[in-house]
Amino acid sequence: MSIAEQIEKIGRALTADDLARLLSISKVAVYKHAAEGKIPSFRIGVSIRFDPHSVATWLRKKGV
C-alpha cells in the first residue's frame, strides 16, 4: 500500500506532527511547505491542518 493510500484512509484532519511522521520529514519542513502553498492545508483558528484526501492527491501528482 502506498503512502498516499495510507494517508487517504485516515478519517480525520492531520496535524503537522501527524504528517511529518507519515512523510518522514521534520515538522518544520511541513510548516514551511504549507506556508509556501506546496502542501495543501487549511486553518482552524491558529492551527494548521491537512485534509488526508488533498494530501494523497498531492502526493500522487508528485509521483510519490
C-alpha positions as CSV (number, residue, x, y, z in Angstrom):
1,M,0.0,0.0,0.0
2,S,1.4,3.4,-1.0
3,I,1.8,6.3,1.5
4,A,-0.9,8.1,-0.4
5,E,-3.3,5.2,0.1
6,Q,-2.4,5.0,3.8
7,I,-2.9,8.8,4.3
8,E,-6.2,8.7,2.4
9,K,-7.6,6.1,4.8
10,I,-7.2,8.4,7.8
11,G,-10.6,9.6,8.8
12,R,-9.7,13.0,10.3
13,A,-7.7,16.1,9.5
14,L,-4.0,15.6,10.1
15,T,-1.8,17.8,12.3
16,A,1.7,18.8,11.2
17,D,3.1,16.2,13.6
18,D,1.0,13.5,12.0
19,L,2.0,14.5,8.5
20,A,5.7,14.8,9.4
21,R,5.7,11.3,10.9
22,L,3.9,9.8,7.9
23,L,6.2,11.5,5.3
24,S,9.4,11.1,7.4
25,I,10.2,14.8,7.3
26,S,10.5,17.4,10.0
27,K,7.6,19.3,11.4
28,V,9.4,22.5,10.4
29,A,9.5,21.3,6.8
30,V,5.8,20.5,6.9
31,Y,5.0,24.1,8.1
32,K,7.4,25.6,5.6
33,H,5.8,23.7,2.6
34,A,2.3,24.6,3.9
35,A,3.2,28.3,4.2
36,E,4.6,28.2,0.6
37,G,1.4,26.5,-0.6
38,K,3.3,23.4,-1.7
39,I,1.4,21.1,0.7
40,P,-2.4,21.6,0.7
41,S,-3.5,22.8,4.1
42,F,-6.2,24.8,5.9
43,R,-6.5,26.7,9.2
44,I,-8.7,26.1,12.2
45,G,-8.2,29.2,14.3
46,V,-4.4,29.4,14.7
47,S,-3.8,25.7,13.9
48,I,-2.9,24.3,10.5
49,R,-4.5,21.0,9.5
50,F,-4.2,18.8,6.4
51,D,-7.0,17.0,4.7
52,P,-5.9,13.4,4.0
53,H,-7.6,13.3,0.6
54,S,-6.0,16.5,-0.6
55,V,-2.6,15.4,0.7
56,A,-3.0,12.0,-1.0
57,T,-3.9,13.7,-4.3
58,W,-0.9,16.0,-3.9
59,L,1.4,13.0,-3.3
60,R,0.1,11.2,-6.4
61,K,0.7,14.2,-8.6
62,K,4.3,14.4,-7.2
63,G,4.7,10.7,-8.1
64,V,5.2,9.5,-4.6
